[in-house]
């Protein structure tokens, strides 16, 4: 019995000794436990725990402490090249935006192909950025967009130019919304608002660069409708489906749909069946604002798109339902992307109209955000100083990281 006790004690000391690693050649054999003969009464759970529980727990502890779980792989781009890839995308976006802007901003004489090439490059960059943000296959969709862009430039077909204009406007409008991040303070809200305006404005330059022969009214309706559907579909796929909508999201969807219908139907009704006095009064007001102010604010941006964007990025910092608000913000960014679609549009008029719409929409959005924080409890200055809001902020990936 003493011989067996010493044999059992040696392996337990080897397992419990931290200086001895698993697989040490000094430990050559492990004693085998012979099965008990038939008829031997089984030991109870308490006896097993007291007799061999300490040795088993120490062995499991040592094995667990030496186990290293595999690290998850984060896409096909190595970690060392992520910042370089983002820098290259940003530089290419600036160059392509400047090239496509030569179609409306004439500084020096530039060839016609420069604006078309810049617009085609923006189409590829928007496709790659949106796919990256949504966690898709960046290489596949980038190659597909590149093949389509090359076909447009080579064939010079009018129908393909119109399709490319619609596609780049939709991709730019949706990416402008998906590239935003949750915002806690008013400064962060304004920053995200400016980011969305810059991306959607570059999409407007791309539309102007293609110079597609489109009917402006029909083109605007198609881009607005497709952008809204794509944004809602992406928000649904990103995990904010019906289970994440909540009462606020449902009210927002119903209210937004009603407001959009009223604006579109009422504007069409005024043009077709409005009285001459009313139509003349509206036209005179628009003409006065255009002559005196240089531009006219767009109702879709002021009343729906921009306020909902500001409200959405603020709500996303605390609740997942903010993504549903951001989905309707695609209406505002899509309107910006189509602002230069008409061949007869003046760039100065489009720029002043965007400026007035942005100022009014930002003011209305900040008011809505303040009212929402008052009723839902967003905290005040004391909570900001104590760090209460930061602790309650929803975690989201970075601007250049996939959302899922």
C-alpha positions as CSV (number, residue, x, y, z in Angstrom):
1,X,0.0,0.0,0.0
2,X,2.8,2.4,0.7
3,X,4.3,1.7,-2.7
4,X,1.0,2.5,-4.5
5,X,0.6,5.7,-2.4
6,X,4.0,7.0,-3.4
7,X,3.3,6.2,-7.1
8,X,0.1,8.2,-6.9
9,X,1.7,11.1,-5.2
10,X,4.5,11.7,-7.7
11,X,2.4,12.4,-10.7
12,X,0.2,14.7,-8.7
13,X,3.2,16.7,-7.6
14,X,4.4,16.8,-11.2
15,X,1.1,18.2,-12.4
16,X,0.9,20.8,-9.6
17,X,4.5,21.9,-10.0
18,X,4.6,25.1,-12.2
19,X,8.2,24.6,-13.1
20,X,7.4,21.3,-14.9
21,X,5.7,21.8,-18.3
22,X,3.4,19.4,-20.0
23,X,5.3,16.9,-22.1
24,X,8.4,17.1,-19.9
25,X,10.7,14.1,-20.7
26,X,11.3,13.7,-17.0
27,X,7.8,12.4,-16.7
28,X,7.9,9.1,-18.6
29,X,5.0,7.1,-17.3
30,X,1.7,7.8,-15.8
31,X,0.2,5.0,-13.6
32,X,-2.8,3.2,-15.0
33,X,-5.8,2.8,-12.8
34,X,-7.0,-0.8,-13.1
35,X,-10.7,-1.3,-13.1
36,X,-12.3,-2.5,-9.9
37,X,-13.4,-6.1,-9.8
38,X,-17.1,-6.9,-10.4
39,X,-19.2,-6.5,-7.3
40,X,-17.0,-3.8,-5.7
41,X,-19.4,-1.1,-4.3
42,X,-19.1,2.2,-6.0
43,X,-17.8,5.2,-4.1
44,X,-20.1,8.0,-3.5
45,X,-19.7,11.5,-4.9
46,X,-18.3,12.9,-1.7
47,X,-15.7,10.1,-1.5
48,X,-14.6,10.8,-5.1
49,X,-14.3,14.4,-4.3
50,X,-12.3,14.0,-1.2
51,X,-10.1,11.2,-2.6
52,X,-9.2,12.3,-6.1
53,X,-10.9,15.6,-6.5
54,X,-7.8,17.6,-5.5
55,X,-5.5,15.9,-8.0
56,X,-8.1,16.2,-10.9
57,X,-8.8,19.9,-10.2
58,X,-5.1,20.7,-10.1
59,X,-4.5,18.8,-13.4
60,X,-7.4,20.6,-15.1
61,X,-6.2,23.9,-13.7
62,X,-2.7,23.4,-15.1
63,X,-4.0,22.3,-18.5
64,X,-6.5,25.1,-18.7
65,X,-3.9,27.8,-17.8
66,X,-1.6,26.6,-20.6
67,X,-4.3,26.6,-23.3
68,X,-4.2,29.5,-25.7
69,X,-7.4,30.0,-27.7
70,X,-7.0,30.7,-31.4
71,X,-7.4,34.4,-32.3
72,X,-10.2,35.1,-34.8
73,X,-9.1,36.2,-38.3
74,X,-10.2,39.7,-39.3
75,X,-10.7,39.6,-43.0
76,X,-8.2,39.1,-45.8
77,X,-6.3,42.4,-45.2
78,X,-3.5,42.0,-42.6
79,X,-3.6,44.2,-39.6
80,X,-0.4,46.0,-40.7
81,X,-1.9,47.0,-44.0
82,X,-5.3,48.2,-42.7
83,X,-4.3,51.8,-42.1
84,X,-2.4,51.8,-45.5
85,X,-5.5,50.6,-47.3
86,X,-7.7,53.2,-45.7
87,X,-5.2,55.9,-46.6
88,X,-5.1,54.7,-50.2
89,X,-8.9,54.7,-50.4
90,X,-9.1,58.2,-49.0
91,X,-6.4,59.5,-51.4
92,X,-8.2,57.9,-54.3
93,X,-11.5,59.3,-53.2
94,X,-10.1,62.8,-53.1
95,X,-8.5,62.5,-56.5
96,X,-11.6,61.0,-58.1
97,X,-13.8,63.6,-56.6
98,X,-11.6,66.4,-57.9
99,X,-11.5,64.8,-61.3
100,X,-15.3,64.4,-61.6
101,X,-15.8,67.9,-60.3
102,X,-14.1,69.4,-63.3
103,X,-17.4,68.8,-65.2
104,X,-19.1,71.6,-63.2
105,X,-16.2,73.6,-61.7
106,X,-14.1,74.9,-64.5
107,X,-10.8,76.2,-63.4
108,X,-8.6,75.3,-66.3
109,X,-9.3,73.5,-69.6
110,X,-9.5,69.8,-68.9
111,X,-10.3,66.9,-71.3
112,X,-13.8,65.5,-71.2
113,X,-12.6,62.0,-70.3
114,X,-11.1,63.2,-67.0
115,X,-14.6,63.8,-65.4
116,X,-15.9,60.5,-66.7
117,X,-12.9,58.6,-65.4
118,X,-13.2,60.2,-62.0
119,X,-16.9,59.3,-61.9
120,X,-16.1,55.7,-62.8
121,X,-13.4,55.6,-60.1
122,X,-15.9,56.9,-57.5
123,X,-18.3,54.2,-58.5
124,X,-15.7,51.5,-57.7
125,X,-14.6,53.3,-54.5
126,X,-18.2,53.6,-53.2
127,X,-18.8,49.9,-53.9
128,X,-15.7,48.9,-52.1
129,X,-16.4,51.1,-49.1
130,X,-20.0,50.1,-48.7
131,X,-19.1,46.4,-49.0
132,X,-16.4,46.8,-46.4
133,X,-18.7,48.6,-44.1
134,X,-21.4,46.0,-44.4
135,X,-19.0,43.0,-44.0
136,X,-19.3,41.7,-47.5
137,X,-16.7,40.4,-50.0
138,X,-14.8,43.5,-50.9
139,X,-12.7,41.9,-53.7
140,X,-15.6,40.4,-55.5
141,X,-17.8,43.5,-55.6
142,X,-14.8,45.8,-56.3
143,X,-13.9,43.7,-59.4
144,X,-17.5,43.6,-60.5
145,X,-17.9,47.4,-60.2
146,X,-14.5,47.9,-62.0
147,X,-15.7,45.7,-64.9
148,X,-18.9,47.7,-65.2
149,X,-17.0,51.0,-65.0
150,X,-14.6,50.0,-67.7
151,X,-17.5,48.8,-69.9
152,X,-19.2,52.2,-69.5
153,X,-16.0,54.1,-70.5
154,X,-15.2,51.9,-73.4
155,X,-18.7,51.5,-75.0
156,X,-19.8,55.2,-74.4
157,X,-23.4,54.0,-74.5
158,X,-26.0,56.4,-73.4
159,X,-28.1,53.8,-71.6
160,X,-25.0,52.5,-69.7
161,X,-24.1,56.1,-68.7
162,X,-27.6,56.5,-67.2
163,X,-27.3,53.2,-65.3
164,X,-23.9,54.2,-64.0
165,X,-25.3,57.6,-62.8
166,X,-28.1,55.9,-60.9
167,X,-25.7,53.3,-59.4
168,X,-23.1,55.8,-58.2
169,X,-25.8,58.1,-56.7
170,X,-27.4,55.2,-54.8
171,X,-24.0,53.8,-53.6
172,X,-22.8,57.3,-52.5
173,X,-26.1,58.1,-50.7
174,X,-26.2,54.8,-48.8
175,X,-22.5,54.9,-47.9
176,X,-22.9,58.5,-46.6
177,X,-25.3,57.1,-44.1
178,X,-23.5,53.9,-43.2
179,X,-20.2,55.6,-42.7
180,X,-21.5,57.6,-39.8
181,X,-20.8,56.7,-36.1
182,X,-22.8,57.2,-32.9
183,X,-22.6,60.7,-31.6
184,X,-23.0,61.8,-27.9
185,X,-22.3,65.5,-27.9
186,X,-23.5,68.2,-30.3
187,X,-20.0,68.6,-31.7
188,X,-19.9,64.9,-32.6
189,X,-23.3,65.1,-34.2
190,X,-22.1,68.0,-36.4
191,X,-19.0,66.0,-37.3
192,X,-21.0,63.0,-38.5
193,X,-23.4,65.4,-40.4
194,X,-20.4,66.9,-42.3
195,X,-19.0,63.4,-43.1
196,X,-22.4,62.4,-44.7
197,X,-22.5,65.7,-46.7
198,X,-19.0,65.3,-48.0
199,X,-19.6,61.7,-49.3
200,X,-23.0,62.5,-50.8
201,X,-21.5,65.7,-52.4
202,X,-18.8,63.6,-54.1
203,X,-21.6,61.3,-55.4
204,X,-23.2,64.4,-56.9
205,X,-19.9,65.3,-58.7
206,X,-19.8,61.7,-60.0
207,X,-23.4,62.0,-61.4
208,X,-22.4,65.3,-63.1
209,X,-19.2,63.6,-64.4
210,X,-21.1,60.9,-66.2
211,X,-23.3,63.6,-67.8
212,X,-26.0,61.1,-68.5
213,X,-29.0,62.0,-70.6
214,X,-31.7,61.6,-67.9
215,X,-35.0,63.2,-67.0
216,X,-34.3,64.9,-63.7
217,X,-37.6,64.3,-62.0
218,X,-37.7,60.6,-62.9
219,X,-34.0,60.2,-62.1
220,X,-34.5,61.8,-58.6
221,X,-37.5,59.5,-57.8
222,X,-35.6,56.4,-58.8
223,X,-32.5,57.2,-56.8
224,X,-34.6,58.2,-53.7
225,X,-36.6,55.1,-53.8
226,X,-33.8,52.7,-54.5
227,X,-31.6,54.3,-51.8
228,X,-34.3,54.1,-49.2
229,X,-34.9,50.4,-50.0
230,X,-31.2,49.5,-49.9
231,X,-30.7,51.4,-46.6
232,X,-33.6,49.6,-45.0
233,X,-32.4,46.3,-46.3
234,X,-28.9,46.8,-44.9
235,X,-30.3,48.0,-41.5
236,X,-32.4,44.8,-41.4
237,X,-29.5,42.6,-42.3
238,X,-27.2,44.3,-39.7
239,X,-29.3,42.9,-36.9
240,X,-31.8,45.6,-36.3
241,X,-34.8,43.7,-37.7
242,X,-38.3,43.7,-36.3
243,X,-37.0,42.5,-32.9
244,X,-34.8,45.6,-32.7
245,X,-37.3,48.1,-34.1
246,X,-39.3,48.8,-31.0
247,X,-42.1,51.2,-30.7
248,X,-40.0,54.2,-31.6
249,X,-38.8,52.6,-34.8
250,X,-42.3,51.6,-35.8
251,X,-43.6,55.1,-35.2
252,X,-40.7,56.5,-37.2
253,X,-41.3,54.2,-40.2
254,X,-45.0,54.9,-40.3
255,X,-44.6,58.7,-39.8
256,X,-41.8,58.9,-42.3
257,X,-43.8,57.0,-44.9
258,X,-46.8,59.3,-44.4
259,X,-44.6,62.4,-44.5
260,X,-42.8,61.3,-47.7
261,X,-46.1,60.5,-49.4
262,X,-47.6,63.9,-48.4
263,X,-44.6,65.8,-49.8
264,X,-44.4,63.9,-53.1
265,X,-48.1,63.7,-53.7
266,X,-48.8,67.2,-52.7
267,X,-46.0,68.7,-54.8
268,X,-47.2,66.6,-57.8
269,X,-50.8,67.7,-57.1
270,X,-49.9,71.3,-57.0
271,X,-48.1,71.1,-60.3
272,X,-51.0,69.3,-62.1
273,X,-54.2,70.6,-60.4
274,X,-53.2,73.6,-58.4
275,X,-54.8,77.0,-59.1
276,X,-52.9,79.4,-61.2
277,X,-52.8,82.0,-58.4
278,X,-51.2,79.4,-56.0
279,X,-48.8,78.1,-58.6
280,X,-47.8,81.6,-59.6
281,X,-47.3,82.6,-55.9
282,X,-45.0,79.6,-55.4
283,X,-43.0,80.3,-58.5
284,X,-42.6,83.9,-57.6
285,X,-41.3,83.0,-54.1
286,X,-38.9,80.6,-55.6
287,X,-37.7,83.1,-58.2
288,X,-37.3,85.8,-55.5
289,X,-35.2,83.4,-53.3
290,X,-33.1,82.4,-56.3
291,X,-32.4,86.0,-57.3
292,X,-31.8,87.4,-53.8
293,X,-30.3,84.4,-52.0
294,X,-28.8,82.4,-54.8
295,X,-30.6,79.1,-54.0
296,X,-33.8,77.5,-52.6
297,X,-33.8,75.0,-49.7
298,X,-35.1,71.5,-50.6
299,X,-38.0,70.3,-48.5
300,X,-37.0,66.6,-48.5
301,X,-33.6,67.5,-47.0
302,X,-34.9,70.1,-44.5
303,X,-37.9,68.2,-43.2
304,X,-36.9,64.6,-43.5
305,X,-33.4,63.6,-44.5
306,X,-31.1,65.9,-42.4
307,X,-33.1,66.0,-39.1
308,X,-33.5,62.2,-39.2
309,X,-29.8,61.7,-39.7
310,X,-28.9,63.9,-36.7
311,X,-31.6,62.2,-34.6
312,X,-30.4,58.8,-35.7
313,X,-26.7,59.2,-35.0
314,X,-27.6,60.6,-31.6
315,X,-30.0,57.8,-30.8
316,X,-27.5,55.1,-31.9
317,X,-25.2,56.1,-29.1
318,X,-27.8,54.8,-26.6
319,X,-30.3,52.5,-28.5
320,X,-30.2,50.2,-31.5
321,X,-33.4,51.8,-32.9
322,X,-31.3,54.7,-34.1
323,X,-30.3,52.7,-37.2
324,X,-33.9,52.8,-38.3
325,X,-33.8,56.6,-38.2
326,X,-30.5,56.6,-40.2
327,X,-32.2,54.4,-42.8
328,X,-34.6,57.2,-43.6
329,X,-31.7,59.6,-43.7
330,X,-30.8,58.1,-47.1
331,X,-33.5,60.3,-48.5
332,X,-31.5,63.4,-47.6
333,X,-28.2,62.1,-48.9
334,X,-29.8,60.8,-52.1
335,X,-31.3,64.3,-52.7
336,X,-27.8,65.7,-52.4
337,X,-26.4,63.1,-54.8
338,X,-29.0,64.0,-57.4
339,X,-28.6,67.8,-57.1
340,X,-26.4,68.0,-60.2
341,X,-28.3,65.5,-62.4
342,X,-30.1,68.0,-64.6
343,X,-27.8,69.1,-67.4
344,X,-29.1,72.7,-67.2
345,X,-28.5,73.0,-63.4
346,X,-26.2,75.8,-62.3
347,X,-23.5,74.7,-59.8
348,X,-23.8,77.9,-57.8
349,X,-27.5,77.4,-57.4
350,X,-27.0,73.8,-56.3
351,X,-24.3,74.8,-53.8
352,X,-26.4,77.6,-52.2
353,X,-29.4,75.3,-52.1
354,X,-27.4,72.7,-50.3
355,X,-26.0,75.2,-47.9
356,X,-29.4,76.6,-46.9
357,X,-30.9,73.1,-46.6
358,X,-28.0,72.0,-44.4
359,X,-28.3,74.9,-42.1
360,X,-32.1,74.6,-41.7
361,X,-31.9,70.8,-41.5
362,X,-29.2,70.9,-38.9
363,X,-31.1,73.4,-36.8
364,X,-34.3,71.3,-36.9
365,X,-32.4,68.1,-36.2
366,X,-30.7,69.6,-33.1
367,X,-34.0,70.8,-31.8
368,X,-35.5,67.3,-32.3
369,X,-32.5,65.7,-30.6
370,X,-32.8,68.1,-27.6
371,X,-36.5,67.2,-27.2
372,X,-35.7,63.5,-27.5
373,X,-33.1,63.8,-24.8
374,X,-35.4,65.7,-22.5
375,X,-38.1,63.0,-22.7
376,X,-35.9,59.9,-22.8
377,X,-33.3,61.0,-20.3
378,X,-30.0,61.7,-22.0
379,X,-28.3,63.3,-19.0
380,X,-27.0,66.8,-18.6
381,X,-23.7,68.5,-17.9
382,X,-23.2,66.8,-14.6
383,X,-23.7,63.4,-16.2
384,X,-21.1,64.3,-18.9
385,X,-18.6,65.4,-16.3
386,X,-19.0,62.2,-14.3
387,X,-18.8,60.0,-17.4
388,X,-22.3,58.6,-17.2
389,X,-23.1,59.0,-20.8
390,X,-19.9,57.5,-22.0
391,X,-20.5,54.4,-19.9
392,X,-24.0,54.0,-21.4
393,X,-22.8,54.5,-25.0
394,X,-23.5,51.6,-27.3
395,X,-20.3,50.0,-28.7
396,X,-19.9,50.1,-32.5
397,X,-17.0,49.3,-34.7
398,X,-14.8,52.1,-36.1
399,X,-15.7,54.1,-39.2
400,X,-13.5,51.9,-41.4
401,X,-14.4,48.6,-39.8
402,X,-17.3,46.2,-40.7
403,X,-20.5,46.7,-38.8
404,X,-20.9,42.9,-38.4
